[in-house]
Amino acid sequence: MRRLLRASMFAIALAGIGICPASEAQALPPLKSISVYGQKIRFLEAGTGPDLVLVHGLGSSATMDWGKVIPGLAQHYHVIAMDQLGFGSSEKPLIAYGIQTWVDMLDGFLKAKHITHFMLAGESLGGWIAGLYVVEAAQDSSMAMPSRLVLSDAAGHRSLVEHGLPLFGPVSFFGIRTGLRSLFYNKALITDDLVKAIFQTRMAEGAQYTQESFARNANAPDTFLDNRMTAIQIPTLVIWGQDDQVIPLSDGQDFAAHIPNAHLVIIPHSGHAPSIERPEEFLNAVTPFLASH
């Protein structure tokens, strides 16, 4: 279990880095900035239509997790995808990071952007944040409640962190390659150029403190979703890579079984990040679900 957690969380922290091809990345708009509780938060904004807010996973960014699907989603929706506090191009204060930190920042971001009617999607750690946000919004009328929720290979079960997360080791080519092998079903994606690009990104981004801090604070009992799923009363789509080696498919099945009005879609030949590895299949599942609002 400890070995699996170490590989799994490292893989989560690598999700999507450098995977979005340059041609697709160039199709994305430049990042914008907004102040949330005095912190500069960078975000992507594209398309017109109903608001759709995307929340990325641990050690990733809006472009990394969502870059391959934003152009497709933006054909129908006003897509807003922020780099979360401590990651990507957003500010990285030296604080104690936890799930509640990011839930509060998501709420602050929505208020700063005056977003009150929207749909919400989260990937991996972002799914945990999005799910907990909906749970808390059901109890706090000052928080805007989304009309629909998408959980993609979402964390949030106590079993993933019940013994405490291992601290992330030194950045190295070997460690990056090992993490990517846990992340992707298609091992052909793992090239020497990709490993070097991730290594260079890790050197520059300064997000490892955020990950180490979260590893120390991930076991807060009031943030787990296990016994709180029934509070998610909005229509929910649970998407899971059939071959996810990071967060087991059984977690996705549990979300679908205990969230009222939830539907599970399993993406074949995909690891932990279908939005990166199988973007067309991801869009084929998400688009009709969102359109049915």
KADALIN-V78571 format. One record per residue. N is the residue number from 1. RES is the residue in three letters. PSI is psi in degrees with one decimal (NA if undefined). BURIAL is # if it has 16 or more other ideal C-beta (glycine too) atoms within 10 Angstrom, else .. Layout:
n->[N	N]
res->[RES	RES]
psi->[PSI	PSI]
burial->[BURIAL	BURIAL]
This chain:
n->[1	2	3	4	5	6	7	8	9	10	11	12	13	14	15	16	17	18	19	20	21	22	23	24	25	26	27	28	29	30	31	32	33	34	35	36	37	38	39	40	41	42	43	44	45	46	47	48	49	50	51	52	53	54	55	56	57	58	59	60	61	62	63	64	65	66	67	68	69	70	71	72	73	74	75	76	77	78	79	80	81	82	83	84	85	86	87	88	89	90	91	92	93	94	95	96	97	98	99	100	101	102	103	104	105	106	107	108	109	110	111	112	113	114	115	116	117	118	119	120	121	122	123	124	125	126	127	128	129	130	131	132	133	134	135	136	137	138	139	140	141	142	143	144	145	146	147	148	149	150	151	152	153	154	155	156	157	158	159	160	161	162	163	164	165	166	167	168	169	170	171	172	173	174	175	176	177	178	179	180	181	182	183	184	185	186	187	188	189	190	191	192	193	194	195	196	197	198	199	200	201	202	203	204	205	206	207	208	209	210	211	212	213	214	215	216	217	218	219	220	221	222	223	224	225	226	227	228	229	230	231	232	233	234	235	236	237	238	239	240	241	242	243	244	245	246	247	248	249	250	251	252	253	254	255	256	257	258	259	260	261	262	263	264	265	266	267	268	269	270	271	272	273	274	275	276	277	278	279	280	281	282	283	284	285	286	287	288	289	290	291	292	293]
res->[MET	ARG	ARG	LEU	LEU	ARG	ALA	SER	MET	PHE	ALA	ILE	ALA	LEU	ALA	GLY	ILE	GLY	ILE	CYS	PRO	ALA	SER	GLU	ALA	GLN	ALA	LEU	PRO	PRO	LEU	LYS	SER	ILE	SER	VAL	TYR	GLY	GLN	LYS	ILE	ARG	PHE	LEU	GLU	ALA	GLY	THR	GLY	PRO	ASP	LEU	VAL	LEU	VAL	HIS	GLY	LEU	GLY	SER	SER	ALA	THR	MET	ASP	TRP	GLY	LYS	VAL	ILE	PRO	GLY	LEU	ALA	GLN	HIS	TYR	HIS	VAL	ILE	ALA	MET	ASP	GLN	LEU	GLY	PHE	GLY	SER	SER	GLU	LYS	PRO	LEU	ILE	ALA	TYR	GLY	ILE	GLN	THR	TRP	VAL	ASP	MET	LEU	ASP	GLY	PHE	LEU	LYS	ALA	LYS	HIS	ILE	THR	HIS	PHE	MET	LEU	ALA	GLY	GLU	SER	LEU	GLY	GLY	TRP	ILE	ALA	GLY	LEU	TYR	VAL	VAL	GLU	ALA	ALA	GLN	ASP	SER	SER	MET	ALA	MET	PRO	SER	ARG	LEU	VAL	LEU	SER	ASP	ALA	ALA	GLY	HIS	ARG	SER	LEU	VAL	GLU	HIS	GLY	LEU	PRO	LEU	PHE	GLY	PRO	VAL	SER	PHE	PHE	GLY	ILE	ARG	THR	GLY	LEU	ARG	SER	LEU	PHE	TYR	ASN	LYS	ALA	LEU	ILE	THR	ASP	ASP	LEU	VAL	LYS	ALA	ILE	PHE	GLN	THR	ARG	MET	ALA	GLU	GLY	ALA	GLN	TYR	THR	GLN	GLU	SER	PHE	ALA	ARG	ASN	ALA	ASN	ALA	PRO	ASP	THR	PHE	LEU	ASP	ASN	ARG	MET	THR	ALA	ILE	GLN	ILE	PRO	THR	LEU	VAL	ILE	TRP	GLY	GLN	ASP	ASP	GLN	VAL	ILE	PRO	LEU	SER	ASP	GLY	GLN	ASP	PHE	ALA	ALA	HIS	ILE	PRO	ASN	ALA	HIS	LEU	VAL	ILE	ILE	PRO	HIS	SER	GLY	HIS	ALA	PRO	SER	ILE	GLU	ARG	PRO	GLU	GLU	PHE	LEU	ASN	ALA	VAL	THR	PRO	PHE	LEU	ALA	SER	HIS]
psi->[-45.8	-40.4	-41.7	-42.4	-41.3	-48.9	-40.7	-50.6	-33.5	-40.8	-40.5	-42.0	-13.5	-3.7	118.3	-10.9	123.7	3.7	-34.3	118.4	153.0	-37.9	-38.7	-38.9	-36.7	-21.8	-12.8	147.3	162.3	153.7	140.6	172.1	148.2	149.2	126.0	113.9	41.2	3.1	135.3	118.2	125.4	145.9	154.2	144.7	125.5	148.3	175.1	158.3	-160.8	146.1	133.0	116.7	129.1	134.9	120.3	175.5	-174.3	131.2	13.5	-157.1	173.4	-46.0	-39.5	-50.6	-34.1	-1.5	-32.6	-19.4	-13.3	-45.3	-40.9	-42.8	-35.9	-11.4	-19.7	-17.5	157.6	100.4	130.2	118.4	112.6	150.5	118.8	154.4	129.4	-4.5	166.1	-132.1	0.6	164.3	154.2	72.3	151.8	78.5	174.2	110.9	141.2	172.5	-42.9	-31.1	-49.7	-30.5	-45.1	-38.0	-35.9	-45.0	-44.6	-38.3	-46.0	-41.2	-42.1	-32.7	-0.1	41.5	116.7	-25.3	112.0	167.4	153.5	134.1	139.2	141.5	128.6	-119.4	-35.8	-31.0	-39.0	-46.5	-46.8	-42.8	-44.6	-35.1	-46.3	-41.5	-45.7	-34.1	-28.9	-20.1	-10.6	107.7	-13.0	-11.9	130.7	131.7	123.4	158.4	-23.1	154.1	135.0	124.6	113.7	112.0	52.8	141.3	-178.1	-14.0	140.1	-34.2	-26.4	-29.1	14.5	-25.8	8.4	138.7	140.7	148.1	149.5	136.0	179.9	146.9	128.1	159.9	-42.9	-45.9	-40.1	-45.5	-41.3	-43.8	-41.3	-33.6	-30.1	-27.7	-43.2	140.9	-43.7	98.1	-14.6	-18.1	-18.8	92.2	163.9	-39.2	-39.4	-45.4	-43.6	-39.1	-41.2	-41.2	-45.4	-40.6	-43.2	-36.5	-34.5	-27.1	-28.7	29.1	-3.6	-30.9	-41.7	-45.7	-42.8	-41.4	-44.3	-39.5	-30.9	-18.5	11.2	-13.7	22.5	115.8	-26.7	1.6	-10.6	151.2	-7.3	-51.5	14.0	5.9	-31.4	-15.6	-13.2	96.5	-4.7	155.6	133.6	132.5	124.3	117.7	135.6	137.3	128.7	-29.8	33.2	117.1	2.8	-55.5	122.2	149.8	-30.2	-30.3	-41.3	-40.6	-35.3	-41.8	-48.6	-30.9	-28.2	-11.8	118.5	141.9	29.5	148.8	135.4	130.6	124.4	125.5	114.3	157.3	39.8	142.6	-136.7	-19.5	78.6	-31.5	-21.3	-47.2	-33.7	62.9	-36.4	-44.9	-36.6	-48.1	-36.4	-28.7	-42.1	-42.0	-50.1	-32.6	-47.7	-37.2	-23.4	3.8	NA]
burial->[.	.	.	.	#	#	#	#	#	#	#	#	#	#	#	#	#	#	#	#	.	.	.	#	.	.	.	#	.	.	#	.	.	.	.	#	.	.	#	.	#	#	#	#	#	#	#	.	.	#	#	#	#	#	#	#	#	#	#	#	#	#	#	#	#	#	#	#	#	#	#	#	#	#	.	.	#	#	#	#	#	#	#	#	#	#	#	#	#	#	#	#	.	.	.	.	#	#	#	.	#	#	#	#	#	#	#	#	#	#	.	.	#	.	#	.	.	#	#	#	#	#	#	#	#	#	#	#	#	#	#	#	#	#	#	#	#	#	.	.	.	.	#	#	#	#	.	#	#	#	#	#	#	#	#	#	#	.	.	#	#	.	.	.	#	.	.	#	.	.	.	.	.	.	#	#	#	#	#	#	.	#	#	#	#	.	.	.	.	#	.	.	.	#	#	.	.	#	#	.	#	#	.	.	#	.	#	#	.	#	#	.	#	#	#	.	#	#	.	.	.	.	#	#	#	.	.	#	#	.	#	#	.	#	#	#	#	#	#	#	#	.	#	#	#	#	#	#	.	.	#	#	.	#	#	#	.	.	#	.	.	#	.	#	#	#	#	.	.	#	#	#	#	#	#	#	#	#	#	.	#	#	#	.	#	#	#	.	#	#	.	.	.]
